[in-house]
Amino acid sequence: MTEIDWSKYPPIPGFDSMKWKEETQRKIYEETKHMTWEEQRERLRKTAERFDEEQRLRRAARQAAEAST
């Protein structure tokens, strides 16, 4: 199992994780409350694809930055 060095990730001053979670859940609920299960699955699939693409771009940028040093 990978150990995480949490000292690299200090807390963000003033950030309330529970407030953020509730706001995010409320936003998702409002966006999906009138959707069918199929529409909700499609929304989730698109979100996952977008996340994967963002991760791929971040990884490529990080590799390019490491290669240039």
C-alpha positions, 0 to 999 in steps of 0.5 A: 500500500502506498504511504502518503506524505500528508506534510506535502498537503497543508490545510487550506486556511478557511476551507470548510470541507463539509460546506463544500461537500454539501454545496457540491451534493446540492448542485449535483442533485439540482442538475439531476433531479429530473433526469432518468436513470439513463440520463444520470448514467450518461452524465456520470460517464461524461464526467468520468471521461472529462476527468480522465482527459484532465488527468491525462493532460496533467500527467503529460504536462508534468512529464514534459516539465520533468523532461525539461529539467 
